Amino acid sequence: MATVAAPPRAITPVDVSDAALYVEDRWREPFARLRAEAPVSFLPDSPYGPYWSVAGHAPIQEVEVNSSVFSSAAENGNITIIDPQPETNLVNFIAMDAPRHTAQRKVVAPAFNPSQMAEREVTVRRRTAELFDALPVGETFDWVDRVAVPLTIGMLCILFGFPWDERHDLRRWSDMFGEIKPAAERDSARQAEFMTEMGRMLARFDALMDERRLAPPSDDLLSRMVHSEAMGSLSPFERVSNIALLIVGGNDTTRNSMSGLVEALHGHPGELERLHEDAGLIPNAAQEIIRWQSPVTHMRRTALEDAEVAGQRIARGDKVVLWYISANRDESVFPDAERFDVGRVNARRHLAFGHGVHRCVGARLAEIQLAVLIEEIVRRRIRIEPQGAPTRLASCFLHGFTAMPVRIERRG
């Protein structure tokens, strides 16, 4: 009997891992092309090596729910497009498969349950109001530095029980761990700096965890970790890996959605008017900005066995990159997807937090922070007007901003 040949691979027409696409804000057209022509396609060569691109909403969900075949584990390649060196191959609960992932996630998840979120919302409202009280009106300032970073770092301090006067360390460590570069762009000096900072972070958090270990269990994340069976005896590398995950997940994603909100409202001014007319749309607007901004550009999986997705045959060991930023512009799911629409009926179907067992454990807290920010803008009857082009992250992993000059103006 004749052997049936495998269909030829769909070849990716453009390398969407190129950081220039995001720095220059040119990513929309390449992904639209992929979704239309090759929603699952293979790039034989890139600065990150060969990889599959999954660009459509449905095939990304298909991969995400099949976690027994498509691995997130550090030993299989971890969760980003980069092939990490051993010393930077972070072993945390998002970079694990079941059953280890399940056990460690259960330790952290109660910090984000409904009762905890009700308490956090009170704090978020107070801190957001205090921050806006101190902002200048009619003067140019950096929205990233004055609003997005303090609000997200402040919440991290609460979640960890981390000293507020050391908050700048959290920002530095978050930026460091969120950096993704091809091997050719990594230099020895930067690597040495990374290792030094990782050691500093571990030492500081170990001191805090030692304090929690001697105290009765409490609700902060460090106490939950040290008093749990699944995470109470982690190795130093596993400890620093999990802390890095929580810092990046709790800071970069929310802060970049907060900055994306300024762009979205400026580009779609009628949407702010809709929120003034109907404040009931604010929770949905928080979902919509997460979709529209897509603060996590991609996640990576590695095939543990041969598999087929959208008619493409993926081989065991292949790197599979899930482009959330593309799925959230999929017109088959989100009509007129480029539009920021605070009333979008299915905004919650976004994949910005992932899908399946690895969906972001802190998603609800991010939603609260964004909804409260929008409420404050609406309540104060102000507009946030850009005062020049923002500078954008040079990253194909996190989609965001390093600076954004703005001015607050009172609505007439």
C-alpha positions in Angstrom: 0.0 0.0 0.0 1.4 3.4 -0.9 2.3 5.7 1.9 0.3 9.0 2.0 2.7 11.9 2.0 2.3 14.6 4.6 1.0 17.9 3.2 3.7 20.5 2.8 4.2 22.9 5.7 2.6 26.3 5.5 5.6 28.6 5.6 5.3 31.8 7.7 5.7 34.7 5.3 7.1 37.2 7.9 9.0 36.7 11.1 6.6 38.1 13.7 9.2 37.6 16.4 11.0 40.7 15.1 11.0 43.3 18.0 10.9 46.1 15.4 7.3 45.3 14.6 6.3 46.2 18.1 8.7 49.1 18.7 7.4 50.7 15.5 3.8 49.6 16.1 3.7 47.7 12.7 2.5 44.3 13.9 -1.2 44.5 12.8 -0.8 43.8 9.1 1.6 40.8 9.4 -0.7 39.1 11.8 -3.8 39.9 9.7 -1.9 38.2 6.8 -1.1 35.1 8.9 -4.7 34.8 10.1 -6.0 35.0 6.5 -3.4 32.9 4.7 -1.7 30.6 7.3 -3.2 30.6 10.8 -0.8 27.8 11.7 2.6 28.1 9.9 6.2 27.2 10.2 9.3 29.5 10.1 12.4 27.4 9.4 14.9 30.0 10.5 14.8 33.0 12.8 17.0 34.6 15.5 15.2 32.3 17.9 15.5 29.2 15.8 12.7 27.5 13.9 9.2 27.8 15.3 5.5 27.4 14.5 3.3 30.4 14.6 -0.3 29.9 15.8 -2.1 33.1 14.9 -5.8 32.3 15.0 -8.1 32.4 18.0 -9.5 28.8 17.6 -6.2 27.0 17.0 -4.6 28.8 20.0 -7.4 27.5 22.1 -7.0 24.0 20.6 -3.3 24.0 21.6 -3.9 25.5 25.1 -6.5 22.9 26.1 -4.3 20.0 25.0 -1.6 20.5 27.7 -0.7 16.9 27.8 0.7 17.2 24.2 1.8 20.8 24.2 4.1 21.3 27.2 4.9 24.5 29.1 7.6 22.8 31.3 11.0 24.4 31.7 12.7 21.2 30.9 11.0 21.2 27.5 11.7 24.8 26.5 9.7 26.9 28.9 7.0 29.5 27.9 8.7 32.1 25.7 10.1 31.9 22.2 13.7 32.1 23.4 15.6 28.9 24.1 16.9 29.7 27.5 20.3 29.0 29.0 20.3 26.8 32.1 20.9 29.7 34.4 18.0 31.7 33.0 15.6 28.8 32.5 13.2 29.7 35.2 11.4 26.8 36.9 8.1 28.2 38.2 4.5 27.0 38.3 3.6 28.5 34.9 6.6 26.6 33.4 5.4 23.2 34.6 3.0 20.6 33.5 0.6 18.6 35.6 0.7 17.4 38.4 3.4 19.8 39.6 1.8 22.8 38.0 -1.6 22.0 39.6 -0.1 21.6 43.1 1.8 24.8 43.1 -0.9 26.9 41.4 -3.3 25.8 44.2 -0.9 27.4 46.7 -1.1 30.8 45.0 -4.7 30.8 43.8 -6.4 31.5 47.2 -4.7 34.9 47.3 -7.0 35.8 44.4 -10.3 34.3 45.5 -13.5 36.4 45.7 -13.1 37.4 49.4 -9.5 38.5 48.9 -10.5 40.4 45.8 -13.2 42.3 47.7 -10.6 43.4 50.2 -8.1 44.3 47.4 -10.7 46.4 45.6 -11.1 48.7 48.6 -7.3 49.3 48.6 -7.2 49.7 44.8 -9.9 52.4 45.0 -8.2 54.3 47.8 -4.7 54.2 46.2 -6.0 55.1 42.7 -7.9 58.1 44.1 -4.9 59.3 46.1 -2.6 59.0 43.0 -5.0 61.0 40.9 -5.3 63.7 43.6 -1.5 64.2 43.2 -1.4 64.4 39.4 -0.9 67.8 37.8 -3.6 69.2 35.5 -2.6 71.0 32.4 1.1 69.9 32.7 2.9 67.2 30.7 4.1 64.2 32.6 4.9 60.5 31.9 1.8 58.3 32.4 3.9 55.1 32.6 6.1 56.5 35.4 3.5 58.5 37.3 0.4 56.3 37.0 0.8 52.8 35.5 4.0 51.8 37.4 3.0 53.1 40.9 -0.4 51.5 40.7 0.8 48.1 39.7 4.0 48.1 41.9 1.9 49.2 44.8 -0.4 46.2 44.5 2.7 43.9 44.3 3.9 45.3 47.6 0.6 44.5 49.1 0.4 41.0 47.7 4.0 40.1 48.8 4.0 42.2 52.0 7.0 43.9 50.5 8.3 47.2 51.9 6.9 50.2 50.0 10.2 52.1 50.3 11.9 49.3 48.3 9.3 49.3 45.5 11.8 50.5 42.9 13.7 47.2 43.3 10.5 45.4 42.2 10.2 47.5 39.1 13.9 46.9 38.2 13.5 43.1 38.7 10.3 43.0 36.7 11.9 44.8 33.7 14.8 42.5 33.9 12.9 39.2 33.9 10.5 40.4 31.2 13.3 41.1 28.7 13.5 38.7 25.8 16.3 38.9 23.2 17.8 36.5 20.6 21.1 34.8 21.6 23.0 37.1 19.1 21.9 40.2 21.0 22.8 39.0 24.5 26.1 40.2 25.8 28.2 39.0 28.7 27.9 42.2 30.7 24.1 42.1 30.6 24.2 38.4 31.5 26.5 39.2 34.5 24.1 42.0 35.6 21.2 39.7 35.3 22.8 37.1 37.6 23.8 39.7 40.1 20.3 41.1 40.3 18.8 37.7 40.5 21.0 37.0 43.5 20.0 40.3 45.2 16.3 39.5 44.6 16.6 36.0 46.0 18.4 37.3 49.1 15.8 40.0 49.8 12.9 37.6 49.3 14.5 34.9 51.3 14.8 37.3 54.3 11.1 38.1 53.9 10.2 34.4 53.6 12.2 33.6 56.7 10.1 36.2 58.6 6.9 34.6 57.3 8.1 31.1 58.3 8.5 32.2 61.9 5.1 33.9 62.0 1.6 32.4 61.9 0.2 31.8 58.3 -1.3 34.9 56.7 -2.9 35.9 53.4 0.2 37.4 51.6 1.8 35.3 48.8 5.1 34.7 50.6 3.3 33.3 53.7 1.2 31.0 51.5 4.3 29.7 49.8 6.4 29.0 52.9 3.6 27.4 54.8 2.6 25.1 52.0 3.7 21.5 51.3 4.0 22.1 47.5 6.1 25.3 47.7 7.5 25.3 51.3 10.8 23.5 50.4 11.6 24.9 47.0 15.3 25.1 45.9 16.8 28.6 45.7 16.4 28.6 41.9 12.8 27.6 42.1 12.1 30.3 44.7 13.6 33.0 42.6 11.8 31.6 39.5 8.3 31.7 41.1 8.9 35.2 42.6 10.0 36.4 39.1 6.8 35.0 37.6 4.6 36.7 40.1 6.4 40.0 39.8 6.2 40.1 36.0 2.7 38.8 35.9 1.5 41.3 38.5 3.3 44.3 37.1 4.1 44.4 33.4 0.8 43.1 32.0 -1.5 45.4 34.0 0.7 48.4 33.7 0.9 48.0 29.9 -2.9 47.8 29.7 -3.2 50.9 31.8 -1.0 52.7 29.3 -2.8 51.2 26.3 -6.0 52.7 27.7 -4.7 56.2 27.0 -4.0 55.3 23.4 -7.4 53.6 23.0 -9.4 56.4 24.5 -7.5 59.0 22.4 -8.0 57.1 19.2 -11.6 56.4 19.9 -12.9 59.5 21.7 -16.5 58.6 21.5 -15.9 55.6 23.8 -15.2 57.9 26.7 -18.5 59.7 26.1 -20.2 56.3 26.1 -18.8 55.6 29.5 -20.0 59.0 30.9 -23.4 58.2 29.6 -23.4 54.6 31.0 -21.0 53.8 33.8 -22.4 50.3 33.7 -20.1 49.7 30.7 -16.9 50.2 32.8 -16.3 46.5 33.7 -16.7 45.6 30.1 -14.4 48.4 29.1 -11.7 46.9 31.3 -12.1 43.6 29.4 -11.9 45.4 26.1 -8.7 47.2 26.9 -7.1 43.9 27.9 -8.2 42.5 24.5 -7.2 45.6 22.6 -3.8 46.0 24.1 -2.9 42.3 24.6 -0.1 43.0 27.1 1.4 39.5 26.7 2.2 39.1 23.0 2.9 35.4 23.0 3.3 32.2 24.9 5.3 29.2 23.8 4.6 25.5 24.0 6.7 22.5 23.0 5.1 19.4 21.3 5.7 16.2 23.3 4.5 14.1 20.4 3.5 14.4 16.8 0.2 16.4 16.5 -2.0 18.1 14.0 -3.4 21.6 14.4 -5.5 23.3 11.7 -4.3 20.8 9.2 -0.6 21.3 9.9 1.4 18.4 11.2 3.6 19.4 14.1 6.5 17.1 15.0 7.6 16.0 18.4 10.0 18.6 19.9 8.8 21.5 17.7 8.5 24.9 19.2 4.9 26.3 19.0 4.4 30.0 19.6 0.9 31.2 20.4 0.4 34.8 19.4 -2.3 36.1 21.8 -1.9 39.6 20.2 -3.1 38.1 16.9 -5.9 36.0 18.4 -7.4 39.1 20.0 -7.7 40.7 16.6 -9.3 37.7 15.0 -12.2 39.1 13.0 -14.0 35.8 13.0 -14.4 36.2 16.8 -14.2 40.0 17.2 -15.9 41.9 14.3 -14.2 45.2 13.6 -11.5 44.0 15.9 -9.2 47.0 15.5 -11.9 49.2 17.1 -11.8 49.8 20.8 -15.4 49.2 21.7 -16.4 49.5 25.4 -19.7 47.8 24.6 -18.2 44.9 22.8 -20.5 42.0 23.7 -17.8 39.3 23.7 -14.8 41.2 25.0 -14.4 38.5 27.6 -13.4 36.0 25.0 -10.0 37.6 24.7 -7.0 35.3 25.2 -4.8 37.9 26.8 -4.7 35.9 30.0 -4.3 32.6 28.2 -6.7 29.7 28.1 -7.1 26.4 29.8 -5.0 25.3 32.8 -2.5 28.1 32.5 -5.0 31.0 32.4 -3.5 33.8 34.5 -4.2 33.2 38.2 -4.3 37.0 38.9 -6.7 37.9 36.0 -9.4 39.1 38.3 -7.1 41.5 40.2 -6.0 43.0 36.9 -9.6 43.5 35.8 -10.3 45.3 39.1 -7.3 47.6 38.8 -8.3 48.5 35.2 -11.9 49.0 36.0 -11.1 51.3 38.9 -8.7 53.3 36.8 -11.4 53.8 34.2 -13.9 54.7 36.9 -11.6 57.4 38.3 -11.2 59.0 34.8 -14.9 59.0 34.3 -15.7 60.2 37.8 -13.3 63.2 37.6 -14.5 64.1 34.2 -11.1 64.4 32.7 -9.3 63.5 29.5 -5.8 62.0 29.2 -4.3 63.7 26.1 -1.1 62.3 24.6 1.6 64.9 24.2 3.8 63.1 21.7 4.5 59.6 20.6 5.1 57.0 23.3 8.2 54.8 23.4 7.4 51.1 23.1 9.0 48.0 24.5 11.5 46.3 22.2 10.0 42.9 22.9 8.1 40.2 21.1 6.9 38.8 24.5 5.5 41.8 26.4 3.5 44.4 24.5 3.8 47.7 26.1 5.4 51.0 26.8 8.5 52.5 28.4 7.3 56.1 28.4 4.1 58.0 27.4 3.9 61.8 27.7 0.4 63.0 28.5 -1.5 65.9 29.9 -4.7 65.8 31.9 -7.4 68.1 30.7 -10.8 68.9 32.3 -13.8 68.0 30.1 -16.0 71.0 29.2 
